[in-house]
Amino acid sequence: MFSDINNSKEVIKNRMLRYALNYWNIKNIEDLDPMVKLLLEALSSELYNLGNEAKDTQVRILEKVAGLLAPDFLTAPNPAHGILHASPLEPTEVLTPALAFLSKTKVAKRQTDMAETSVELSFTPIDSVQVFDVRVAYMATGTNLFSLDPSSTKLLMARGSRAKMTEPYAYWIGLHIDGKVSNINNLSFFFDWKNMEPALAQRMYQLLPLAKWYSNETALQTSIGIPYVSPKEKADTYQSVFLEYDTLHLMEKDIKQYYDPMFVCIHDQGVPSIHESKKQYPAAFNSVFAENDLQKLTQPLLWLKVVFPATLQPDFLNDLSVYTNAFPVINRRLNDLKYRLKGGSNIAPLRTTAYEQFLSVKSLSDEVREYKQVPYHKTEDEIGTFTLRKGGVERFDERNARDLISYLLEMLRNESAAFAAFGYDFIATSLKEMNQKISLMEQKTRGYMNSGAEVPNYIIVKPYEGQDMMYVEYWTTTAELANGLRAGTRMQQGKGARVKQEPIVLLTSTIGGKNRLRPEERLNAFRYGITTRNRIITKEDIRNFCFFELNNRIQKVSIERGFEIAPGTKDAFRRVINVILTPYEEDALESKEWQLLCEQLRSKLQNRSGMSNDYRIVLQHPA
């Protein structure tokens, strides 16, 4: 095996020439026979190629081992996500993850083709969320009055006098509430600084917990985040343990933590009656806006006043938009499969269409009972459980069944003498029949194999006696294809969605989608998984996670301790861990995409930190 020293062709050739000169006791290299020189040069070239092949073999073995041992939740595809706005048909409605909102994108059929095909993208709420027939009609700062049309477009209505501004840090929200809505308890608001740099917007979101809310000068109780509707049936102890390692649950947890700082939920204990508190506009508007502008406010609204801390610049409030009935959505599609176990087989395949990737199993049941994915006891034959397996994992090579049978046929032809006792005609007839059947199988499966779909996953079931009909629900995602849907993109409601036909729009661009890791990318996942078990403690854990998350987009990660200005009013500074990234791209420091990547990385580090650490991501110019 070659060492790591320089082993170029010339170095190998010179080393062999020196050995030949010493062996034959020749002092001058010119005295060597030209044929010997030619042979040594050819041999050195082959040795050089052999050394490179040995190194490539080492890399392939390591990639194969990493692919087999890396946890599924680290190598699985990541669905794209964003914030969606939709209003319910009823006064209040609970939107569940089973409801889909659809959009379309165009992709090339092949990398070399100019023709495009349309792919349907499905987005569902990340969790069960309650929405109200309440919308933001007007917003006002100390100097400007804005209206919000049904398509969530912010329009300037009036401009006030800065000299008459009495409350520079106040932000007014005028709510149009349906008459059938009895209360607005757990109504959440999405705060969006759309045209602000992500790093600066993050500083603004840190001030939301310090803002004070009022309705008719009555203080309101608020909390940060969305109050998701909890399921009626809580998971038992065993399910809770396994849930922490479920792929989709970990992704949902990351996305919730990323968006929660952008939401504020109010509790209406301080509002005696939301309809009695309605008025056309607050009295404070008389001293700021012209009377003819205020006459445009004709319908009675519930006005809420949000007072921000003095650390926020008043001009930033003019860039702020506030929405109700906004919630995070994730790119996934719920697939239903009805499968009958035949011939004693307890395996059910989970197929995906072109451009889709398998994400997770939602449920498996027969006509009577629901099955558990992980057995409770260490019993060999635990009835009522199932196991998820990915196609190809059960083999240690890349050959499929057809390749193996073709290899078997070739061996039969080459070693037909071993079957001479049966006669040559018998061997030829048998081989011909096998070829015909294999060709028939190939024709049947050619359409699926050429569709671009990934290797199918399947579940191994241990059914109850007499139950052979299985009902499977599983999630798929289009991963990277769903990235880049711009804010303002309109969506169509899927089957069963009880929302209004008025524009269902994305309030943010979709981000975060990532395809299943390629073999060369699984090494970082394997290194991170085997050293941390998805729990970050040390500096090396932070470094491994950054390389796993960003792969080959960064060349260096440095960890330092530092301080930053605390967002709260009690402390002036707080300790932080500075994660300094050196990207390969020259323009990464000015890229908005990189700023979003850094903010997602910070949120994920915070979620996986074993201690209550605060992180700050810093980009550094490549050397």
C-alpha positions as CSV (number, residue, x, y, z in Angstrom):
1,M,0.0,0.0,0.0
2,F,1.3,3.4,-1.0
3,S,2.2,5.9,1.8
4,D,1.0,9.5,1.8
5,I,4.3,10.9,0.5
6,N,4.5,12.3,-3.0
7,N,4.2,9.4,-5.4
8,S,4.0,11.1,-8.8
9,K,5.1,9.2,-11.9
10,E,8.5,10.9,-12.0
11,V,9.2,10.1,-8.3
12,I,8.4,6.4,-8.9
13,K,10.4,6.3,-12.1
14,N,13.5,7.9,-10.5
15,R,13.3,5.6,-7.4
16,M,13.2,2.5,-9.7
17,L,16.1,3.8,-11.8
18,R,18.2,4.3,-8.7
19,Y,17.5,0.8,-7.5
20,A,18.3,-0.6,-10.9
21,L,21.6,1.3,-11.1
22,N,22.6,0.0,-7.6
23,Y,21.5,-3.5,-8.5
24,W,23.6,-3.7,-11.7
25,N,26.4,-1.6,-10.3
26,I,26.1,1.0,-13.0
27,K,27.2,4.6,-12.2
28,N,25.8,6.5,-15.2
29,I,22.1,6.3,-16.1
30,E,23.0,6.8,-19.8
31,D,24.6,3.4,-19.8
32,L,21.3,1.7,-19.2
33,D,19.8,-0.2,-22.1
34,P,17.0,2.0,-23.7
35,M,14.6,-1.0,-23.5
36,V,15.1,-1.2,-19.8
37,K,14.3,2.5,-19.5
38,L,11.2,2.0,-21.5
39,L,10.1,-0.9,-19.3
40,L,10.7,1.0,-16.1
41,E,8.8,4.0,-17.4
42,A,5.8,1.8,-18.3
43,L,6.0,0.0,-15.0
44,S,6.1,3.3,-13.0
45,S,3.0,4.5,-14.8
46,E,1.1,1.4,-13.9
47,L,2.3,1.5,-10.3
48,Y,1.1,5.2,-10.2
49,N,-2.3,4.1,-11.5
50,L,-2.4,1.2,-9.0
51,G,-1.7,3.5,-6.1
52,N,-4.5,5.8,-7.1
53,E,-6.9,2.9,-7.5
54,A,-5.9,1.7,-4.0
55,K,-6.7,5.2,-2.6
56,D,-10.0,5.3,-4.5
57,T,-10.9,1.8,-3.1
58,Q,-10.2,3.1,0.5
59,V,-12.6,6.0,-0.1
60,R,-15.3,3.8,-1.6
61,I,-15.1,1.4,1.3
62,L,-15.4,4.2,3.8
63,E,-18.3,5.7,1.9
64,K,-20.1,2.4,1.9
65,V,-19.5,1.8,5.6
66,A,-20.7,5.4,6.4
67,G,-23.8,4.9,4.2
68,L,-24.7,1.7,6.1
69,L,-24.0,3.0,9.6
70,A,-25.1,6.6,9.4
71,P,-28.5,7.1,11.1
72,D,-31.5,7.5,8.8
73,F,-32.6,10.8,10.3
74,L,-29.2,12.3,9.2
75,T,-29.3,11.0,5.6
76,A,-33.0,11.5,4.9
77,P,-34.2,14.2,2.5
78,N,-35.2,17.5,4.2
79,P,-38.5,19.1,3.0
80,A,-38.8,22.7,2.1
81,H,-40.8,25.0,4.4
82,G,-42.4,28.4,4.6
83,I,-45.2,30.5,6.0
84,L,-48.7,30.3,4.4
85,H,-51.7,32.4,4.9
86,A,-55.2,30.9,4.7
87,S,-58.6,31.9,6.2
88,P,-61.2,29.4,7.4
89,L,-64.8,29.1,6.1
90,E,-66.2,28.7,9.6
91,P,-65.6,31.2,12.5
92,T,-62.8,29.0,13.7
93,E,-61.2,25.9,12.3
94,V,-58.4,23.5,13.1
95,L,-56.2,22.8,10.1
96,T,-54.5,19.4,10.5
97,P,-51.4,18.0,8.7
98,A,-53.7,15.9,6.5
99,L,-54.9,19.0,4.6
100,A,-52.8,19.9,1.5
101,F,-52.1,23.1,-0.3
102,L,-50.9,22.7,-3.9
103,S,-48.6,24.6,-6.2
104,K,-46.7,23.7,-9.4
105,T,-43.2,24.2,-10.7
106,K,-41.4,23.3,-13.9
107,V,-38.3,21.2,-14.2
108,A,-36.4,19.8,-17.1
109,K,-37.1,16.1,-17.9
110,R,-33.4,15.4,-18.2
111,Q,-30.3,17.5,-17.6
112,T,-29.6,17.5,-21.3
113,D,-33.1,18.3,-22.5
114,M,-34.7,21.7,-22.9
115,A,-38.2,20.4,-22.6
116,E,-39.9,21.0,-19.2
117,T,-42.5,19.1,-17.3
118,S,-44.8,20.4,-14.6
119,V,-44.4,18.9,-11.1
120,E,-47.1,19.3,-8.4
121,L,-45.8,20.5,-5.0
122,S,-47.8,19.7,-1.9
123,F,-47.6,21.6,1.4
124,T,-49.3,20.7,4.6
125,P,-49.4,22.4,8.0
126,I,-46.5,21.3,10.2
127,D,-48.9,20.5,13.0
128,S,-52.6,21.0,13.9
129,V,-53.2,24.8,14.2
130,Q,-56.3,26.8,15.0
131,V,-57.3,29.6,12.6
132,F,-60.0,32.3,13.1
133,D,-62.2,34.3,10.7
134,V,-60.2,37.3,11.7
135,R,-58.0,39.4,9.4
136,V,-55.7,42.4,9.7
137,A,-57.4,45.3,7.8
138,Y,-55.2,48.2,8.8
139,M,-51.8,48.9,10.4
140,A,-50.5,52.1,11.7
141,T,-47.2,53.5,13.0
142,G,-46.4,56.9,14.5
143,T,-46.4,58.5,11.1
144,N,-48.0,56.1,8.5
145,L,-51.4,54.4,8.1
146,F,-51.4,51.2,6.0
147,S,-54.2,49.0,4.7
148,L,-54.0,45.2,4.0
149,D,-56.1,43.9,1.1
150,P,-57.4,40.3,0.9
151,S,-54.4,39.2,-1.1
152,S,-52.1,40.3,1.9
153,T,-50.7,43.3,0.0
154,K,-49.7,46.2,2.2
155,L,-50.7,49.6,0.8
156,L,-50.0,53.1,2.2
157,M,-53.2,55.0,2.9
158,A,-52.1,58.1,4.8
159,R,-49.0,59.9,5.9
160,G,-49.1,61.7,9.3
161,S,-47.0,64.5,10.7
162,R,-43.8,63.5,12.4
163,A,-43.9,66.6,14.6
164,K,-47.3,65.5,16.1
165,M,-46.1,62.0,16.8
166,T,-46.8,61.2,20.4
167,E,-46.0,57.4,20.6
168,P,-43.0,56.7,18.3
169,Y,-42.7,53.0,19.5
170,A,-46.4,52.2,19.2
171,Y,-47.8,49.9,16.4
172,W,-51.6,49.7,15.9
173,I,-53.3,46.7,14.4
174,G,-56.9,47.0,13.2
175,L,-58.7,43.6,13.2
176,H,-61.8,42.8,11.1
177,I,-63.6,40.1,13.2
178,D,-66.5,38.0,11.9
179,G,-69.7,38.5,14.0
180,K,-69.8,34.7,14.8
181,V,-66.4,34.7,16.4
182,S,-67.0,34.7,20.2
183,N,-63.4,35.1,21.4
184,I,-59.8,35.4,20.1
185,N,-58.1,33.3,22.7
186,N,-54.9,31.8,21.2
187,L,-55.1,34.0,18.1
188,S,-51.5,34.3,16.8
189,F,-49.9,37.1,14.8
190,F,-47.0,36.6,12.3
191,F,-44.5,39.5,12.3
192,D,-42.7,39.9,9.0
193,W,-39.9,42.4,8.3
194,K,-39.9,41.4,4.6
195,N,-37.4,43.9,3.1
196,M,-34.9,43.8,6.0
197,E,-31.6,41.9,6.1
198,P,-32.1,38.5,7.8
199,A,-29.5,39.2,10.5
200,L,-31.1,42.6,11.4
201,A,-34.6,41.1,11.3
202,Q,-33.4,38.5,13.8
203,R,-32.5,41.3,16.2
204,M,-36.0,42.7,15.7
205,Y,-37.6,39.3,16.5
206,Q,-35.7,39.2,19.8
207,L,-37.6,42.3,20.9
208,L,-41.0,40.8,20.4
209,P,-41.1,39.2,23.9
210,L,-40.5,42.7,25.3
211,A,-43.4,44.3,23.5
212,K,-46.5,45.2,25.5
213,W,-50.0,44.7,24.1
214,Y,-53.1,46.7,24.8
215,S,-56.8,46.8,23.9
216,N,-58.6,50.0,25.0
217,E,-55.7,50.6,27.3
218,T,-56.2,47.2,28.9
219,A,-53.0,45.1,29.0
220,L,-53.2,41.7,27.2
221,Q,-51.4,38.5,28.1
222,T,-49.2,37.3,25.3
223,S,-46.7,34.5,24.6
224,I,-44.1,33.8,21.8
225,G,-44.9,31.1,19.3
226,I,-47.9,29.3,17.9
227,P,-50.2,27.4,20.3
228,Y,-50.5,24.1,18.3
229,V,-53.5,22.0,19.0
230,S,-52.4,19.0,21.1
231,P,-53.7,15.5,20.1
232,K,-56.4,14.1,22.3
233,E,-54.5,10.8,22.7
234,K,-51.1,11.4,24.1
235,A,-48.2,9.1,23.3
236,D,-47.3,6.6,25.9
237,T,-43.8,6.3,27.5
238,Y,-42.4,3.9,24.9
239,Q,-43.6,6.0,22.0
240,S,-42.2,9.2,23.5
241,V,-38.8,7.6,23.7
242,F,-38.8,6.4,20.1
243,L,-40.4,9.7,18.9
244,E,-37.2,11.5,19.8
245,Y,-35.4,9.6,17.0
246,D,-38.2,9.7,14.4
247,T,-37.0,11.4,11.3
248,L,-40.1,13.6,10.6
249,H,-40.5,14.5,14.3
250,L,-36.9,15.9,14.4
251,M,-37.5,17.9,11.2
252,E,-40.8,19.3,12.5
253,K,-39.1,20.3,15.8
254,D,-36.3,22.2,13.9
255,I,-38.8,24.1,11.7
256,K,-41.0,25.0,14.7
257,Q,-38.1,26.4,16.6
258,Y,-37.0,28.4,13.5
259,Y,-40.4,30.1,13.1
260,D,-41.7,30.4,16.7
261,P,-39.8,33.7,17.4
262,M,-41.7,35.3,14.5
263,F,-45.1,34.7,16.1
264,V,-46.9,36.2,19.1
265,C,-50.1,34.6,20.5
266,I,-52.5,36.7,22.5
267,H,-55.0,35.6,25.2
268,D,-58.2,37.5,25.4
269,Q,-58.7,37.3,29.2
270,G,-58.2,41.1,29.2
271,V,-60.8,41.8,26.5
272,P,-64.3,41.8,28.1
273,S,-66.1,41.6,24.7
274,I,-64.3,41.8,21.4
275,H,-67.4,43.1,19.6
276,E,-68.2,45.8,22.2
277,S,-64.6,47.0,22.0
278,K,-64.8,47.7,18.2
279,K,-64.5,51.3,16.9
280,Q,-63.6,53.0,13.7
281,Y,-60.1,54.2,14.8
282,P,-58.3,55.0,18.1
283,A,-58.5,58.5,19.5
284,A,-54.7,58.9,19.2
285,F,-55.1,59.0,15.4
286,N,-56.8,62.5,15.5
287,S,-53.5,64.2,16.4
288,V,-51.5,62.4,13.8
289,F,-53.5,61.9,10.6
290,A,-55.7,64.3,8.6
291,E,-59.5,64.1,9.1
292,N,-60.2,63.4,5.4
293,D,-57.9,60.3,5.7
294,L,-59.5,59.1,8.8
295,Q,-63.0,59.3,7.2
296,K,-61.9,56.4,5.0
297,L,-62.0,54.2,8.1
298,T,-65.7,53.4,8.1
299,Q,-66.1,49.9,9.5
300,P,-65.8,49.2,13.2
301,L,-62.6,47.3,14.1
302,L,-60.9,45.9,17.1
303,W,-57.8,47.9,17.5
304,L,-54.7,46.5,19.3
305,K,-51.8,48.6,20.3
306,V,-48.3,47.1,20.5
307,V,-45.7,49.1,22.3
308,F,-42.1,48.1,21.4
309,P,-39.1,48.8,23.6
310,A,-37.1,52.0,23.0
311,T,-34.1,50.0,21.6
312,L,-36.1,49.6,18.3
313,Q,-35.7,52.4,15.8
314,P,-39.2,53.9,15.0
315,D,-38.5,53.8,11.2
316,F,-38.2,50.0,11.3
317,L,-41.9,49.8,12.2
318,N,-42.8,51.1,8.7
319,D,-41.2,48.0,7.2
320,L,-43.2,45.7,9.5
321,S,-46.2,43.7,8.2
322,V,-48.5,41.7,10.6
323,Y,-50.8,38.9,9.6
324,T,-53.3,36.6,11.2
325,N,-54.1,33.0,10.1
326,A,-50.4,32.4,9.1
327,F,-48.7,29.1,10.0
328,P,-45.7,27.1,8.9
329,V,-46.1,24.6,6.1
330,I,-43.8,21.8,5.1
331,N,-43.4,20.2,1.6
332,R,-44.8,16.7,2.0
333,R,-47.6,14.6,0.4
334,L,-49.7,12.0,2.3
335,N,-49.9,8.8,0.3
336,D,-52.5,6.1,0.9
337,L,-51.8,2.4,0.1
338,K,-54.1,-0.6,0.4
339,Y,-52.1,-3.8,0.2
340,R,-53.0,-7.4,0.6
341,L,-50.3,-9.8,2.0
342,K,-50.1,-12.7,-0.4
343,G,-48.5,-16.1,-0.3
344,G,-47.2,-15.9,3.2
345,S,-45.2,-12.8,2.4
346,N,-45.3,-10.1,5.0
347,I,-43.6,-7.4,3.0
348,A,-45.4,-4.3,1.5
349,P,-43.5,-2.0,-0.9
350,L,-43.8,1.8,-0.5
351,R,-43.3,3.3,-3.9
352,T,-42.7,6.9,-4.9
353,T,-43.3,8.8,-8.1
354,A,-40.8,10.6,-10.2
355,Y,-39.1,13.6,-8.4
356,E,-40.5,12.4,-5.0
357,Q,-38.4,11.0,-2.2
358,F,-39.7,8.8,0.7
359,L,-39.9,10.7,4.0
360,S,-41.6,8.7,6.8
361,V,-44.4,6.3,7.6
362,K,-47.4,7.9,9.2
363,S,-49.5,4.9,10.2
364,L,-50.1,1.2,9.4
365,S,-53.3,-0.6,10.4
366,D,-55.4,-3.6,9.4
367,E,-59.2,-3.6,9.4
368,V,-59.3,-3.7,13.3
369,R,-56.0,-2.6,14.9
370,E,-53.2,0.0,14.4
371,Y,-49.7,-1.3,14.4
372,K,-46.6,0.0,16.2
373,Q,-43.3,0.7,14.4
374,V,-41.0,-0.4,17.2
375,P,-41.7,-3.5,19.4
376,Y,-42.1,-2.9,23.1
377,H,-40.4,-6.2,24.2
378,K,-37.4,-8.1,23.1
379,T,-39.4,-10.8,21.7
380,E,-38.5,-12.5,18.4
381,D,-42.0,-12.6,17.1
382,E,-43.9,-9.5,18.4
383,I,-47.3,-9.4,16.8
384,G,-48.8,-6.1,15.7
385,T,-45.5,-4.4,14.8
386,F,-43.7,-3.4,11.6
387,T,-40.2,-2.4,10.6
388,L,-39.2,0.0,7.9
389,R,-36.5,-1.0,5.4
390,K,-34.9,0.8,2.5
391,G,-34.4,-1.1,-0.8
392,G,-30.7,-2.0,-1.2
393,V,-29.8,-2.0,2.5
394,E,-30.2,-5.8,2.7
395,R,-27.5,-6.3,0.1
396,F,-23.8,-5.4,0.4
397,D,-23.3,-4.8,-3.3
398,E,-25.0,-2.6,-5.9
399,R,-26.3,-5.5,-8.1
400,N,-30.0,-6.0,-8.4
401,A,-31.8,-9.3,-9.1
402,R,-31.5,-9.1,-12.9
403,D,-27.7,-8.5,-12.7
404,L,-27.3,-11.5,-10.4
405,I,-29.4,-13.8,-12.7
406,S,-27.5,-12.6,-15.8
407,Y,-24.3,-13.5,-14.0
408,L,-25.7,-16.9,-13.1
409,L,-26.7,-17.5,-16.8
410,E,-23.2,-16.6,-17.9
411,M,-21.7,-19.1,-15.4
412,L,-24.0,-21.8,-16.6
413,R,-22.9,-21.3,-20.2
414,N,-19.2,-21.2,-19.3
415,E,-19.4,-24.3,-17.1
416,S,-21.9,-26.3,-19.1
417,A,-19.6,-29.3,-19.0
418,A,-20.6,-29.8,-15.3
419,F,-24.1,-30.5,-16.6
420,A,-23.1,-32.8,-19.5
421,A,-24.8,-35.7,-17.8
422,F,-28.1,-34.0,-18.4
423,G,-27.4,-33.4,-22.1
424,Y,-26.6,-30.2,-23.9
425,D,-30.2,-29.8,-25.3
426,F,-31.6,-29.7,-21.7
427,I,-29.2,-26.9,-20.7
428,A,-29.9,-24.9,-23.9
429,T,-33.7,-25.2,-23.5
430,S,-33.6,-24.2,-19.8
431,L,-31.4,-21.2,-20.5
432,K,-33.7,-20.1,-23.3
433,E,-36.8,-20.3,-21.0
434,M,-35.0,-18.4,-18.3
435,N,-34.0,-15.6,-20.7
436,Q,-37.6,-15.3,-22.0
437,K,-39.0,-15.0,-18.5
438,I,-36.4,-12.4,-17.5
439,S,-37.2,-10.4,-20.6
440,L,-40.9,-10.5,-19.7
441,M,-40.1,-9.2,-16.2
442,E,-37.9,-6.5,-17.6
443,Q,-40.8,-5.2,-19.9
444,K,-43.2,-5.2,-16.9
445,T,-40.8,-3.1,-14.7
446,R,-39.2,-0.9,-17.4
447,G,-41.7,1.9,-17.0
448,Y,-41.0,2.2,-13.3
449,M,-37.3,1.8,-13.5
450,N,-37.1,4.6,-16.2
451,S,-39.3,7.0,-14.3
452,G,-36.5,8.4,-12.2
453,A,-38.1,7.2,-8.9
454,E,-35.8,6.3,-6.1
455,V,-35.2,2.8,-4.8
456,P,-38.5,1.8,-3.1
457,N,-38.8,1.4,0.7
458,Y,-40.8,-1.3,2.2
459,I,-42.3,-2.4,5.5
460,I,-42.0,-5.8,7.1
461,V,-45.2,-6.6,9.0
462,K,-46.0,-9.1,11.7
463,P,-49.8,-9.2,11.3
464,Y,-52.4,-10.6,13.6
465,E,-53.9,-13.9,12.7
466,G,-56.4,-13.7,10.0
467,Q,-55.5,-10.2,9.0
468,D,-53.9,-9.9,5.6
469,M,-55.3,-6.5,4.3
470,M,-53.0,-3.6,5.3
471,Y,-53.7,0.1,5.1
472,V,-50.6,2.3,5.0
473,E,-50.2,6.1,5.1
474,Y,-46.7,7.5,4.4
475,W,-45.2,10.8,3.6
476,T,-43.1,11.8,0.5
477,T,-41.4,15.0,-0.4
478,T,-40.0,16.7,-3.4
479,A,-37.1,18.1,-1.3
480,E,-34.9,20.6,-3.3
481,L,-37.5,21.0,-6.0
482,A,-39.8,22.9,-3.6
483,N,-37.1,25.5,-2.7
484,G,-37.4,29.0,-4.1
485,L,-41.2,29.5,-4.3
486,R,-41.4,33.3,-3.8
487,A,-43.4,35.1,-1.3
488,G,-46.7,36.0,-2.8
489,T,-47.1,32.7,-4.7
490,R,-50.7,31.7,-4.7
491,M,-51.7,28.1,-3.9
492,Q,-54.7,25.9,-4.5
493,Q,-56.5,24.1,-1.7
494,G,-56.4,20.4,-1.7
495,K,-59.1,17.9,-1.0
496,G,-60.8,18.4,2.4
497,A,-59.4,21.8,3.1
498,R,-62.1,24.0,4.7
499,V,-60.6,27.4,3.9
500,K,-61.8,30.4,1.8
501,Q,-61.2,30.6,-1.9
502,E,-59.7,34.1,-1.4
503,P,-56.0,34.1,-2.2
504,I,-54.1,31.4,-0.3
505,V,-50.6,32.9,-0.5
506,L,-47.1,32.2,0.8
507,L,-45.9,35.0,3.1
508,T,-42.2,33.9,2.9
509,S,-40.1,32.2,0.3
510,T,-39.7,28.4,0.7
511,I,-36.3,27.3,2.0
512,G,-34.6,24.4,3.6
513,G,-35.3,21.6,1.1
514,K,-32.4,19.2,0.7
515,N,-32.2,15.9,-1.3
516,R,-31.2,12.6,0.3
517,L,-27.5,12.6,0.9
518,R,-25.2,11.3,-1.8
519,P,-22.6,8.6,-0.9
520,E,-19.8,11.1,-0.7
521,E,-21.8,13.4,1.6
522,R,-22.7,10.6,4.1
523,L,-19.2,10.6,5.6
524,N,-19.8,13.9,7.4
525,A,-23.2,12.5,8.6
526,F,-21.6,9.4,9.9
527,R,-18.8,11.3,11.7
528,Y,-21.4,13.6,13.3
529,G,-23.8,10.9,14.2
530,I,-21.3,8.5,15.7
531,T,-19.6,11.2,17.8
532,T,-22.6,13.2,19.1
533,R,-25.8,11.1,18.8
534,N,-27.4,14.4,17.7
535,R,-26.5,16.1,21.0
536,I,-24.0,19.0,20.8
537,I,-21.7,19.5,23.8
538,T,-18.1,20.2,22.7
539,K,-16.5,22.4,20.1
540,E,-15.7,19.4,17.9
541,D,-19.4,18.6,18.0
542,I,-20.2,22.1,16.7
543,R,-17.6,21.7,14.0
544,N,-18.9,18.3,12.9
545,F,-22.5,19.6,12.7
546,C,-21.5,22.6,10.6
547,F,-19.7,20.3,8.0
548,F,-22.7,17.9,8.1
549,E,-25.3,20.6,7.6
550,L,-23.4,22.6,4.9
551,N,-21.3,19.8,3.4
552,N,-18.9,21.1,0.8
553,R,-20.0,24.7,0.9
554,I,-17.6,25.6,3.7
555,Q,-13.9,25.0,3.9
556,K,-13.2,25.9,7.6
557,V,-15.0,26.2,10.9
558,S,-13.6,28.1,13.9
559,I,-15.2,28.2,17.4
560,E,-14.6,31.1,19.8
561,R,-16.3,32.5,22.9
562,G,-17.6,36.0,22.8
563,F,-20.2,38.5,24.0
564,E,-23.1,40.3,22.3
565,I,-25.7,42.9,23.4
566,A,-28.5,41.1,25.3
567,P,-32.0,41.6,23.8
568,G,-33.6,41.8,27.2
569,T,-33.7,44.8,29.6
570,K,-32.1,43.0,32.6
571,D,-28.7,42.3,31.2
572,A,-26.4,44.5,29.1
573,F,-24.4,41.6,27.5
574,R,-24.7,37.9,27.3
575,R,-22.2,35.2,26.6
576,V,-22.3,33.6,23.1
577,I,-20.4,30.9,21.1
578,N,-19.1,32.5,17.9
579,V,-19.2,29.9,15.1
580,I,-17.0,31.4,12.3
581,L,-17.6,29.9,8.9
582,T,-15.3,30.3,5.9
583,P,-17.3,29.5,2.7
584,Y,-15.8,28.6,-0.6
585,E,-17.9,31.3,-2.4
586,E,-16.4,34.8,-2.6
587,D,-19.8,36.6,-2.6
588,A,-21.3,34.6,0.3
589,L,-20.9,37.4,2.8
590,E,-23.3,39.6,0.8
591,S,-25.7,36.8,-0.2
592,K,-29.2,36.8,1.4
593,E,-29.3,33.0,0.8
594,W,-26.2,32.6,3.0
595,Q,-27.7,34.8,5.7
596,L,-30.8,32.5,5.8
597,L,-28.6,29.4,5.9
598,C,-26.7,30.9,8.9
599,E,-30.0,31.7,10.7
600,Q,-31.3,28.1,10.1
601,L,-27.9,26.7,11.3
602,R,-28.1,28.8,14.5
603,S,-31.6,27.6,15.2
604,K,-30.6,24.0,14.7
605,L,-27.5,24.4,16.9
606,Q,-29.7,25.9,19.6
607,N,-32.1,23.0,19.4
608,R,-29.4,20.3,19.7
609,S,-27.3,22.0,22.4
610,G,-26.9,19.9,25.5
611,M,-26.6,23.1,27.5
612,S,-28.4,26.5,27.4
613,N,-25.8,28.1,25.0
614,D,-26.5,31.0,22.7
615,Y,-24.8,30.9,19.3
616,R,-23.8,33.6,16.8
617,I,-22.9,32.6,13.2
618,V,-20.2,34.8,11.6
619,L,-19.1,34.6,7.9
620,Q,-15.5,35.1,7.1
621,H,-13.8,35.9,3.8
622,P,-12.0,32.9,2.2
623,A,-8.3,33.2,2.4
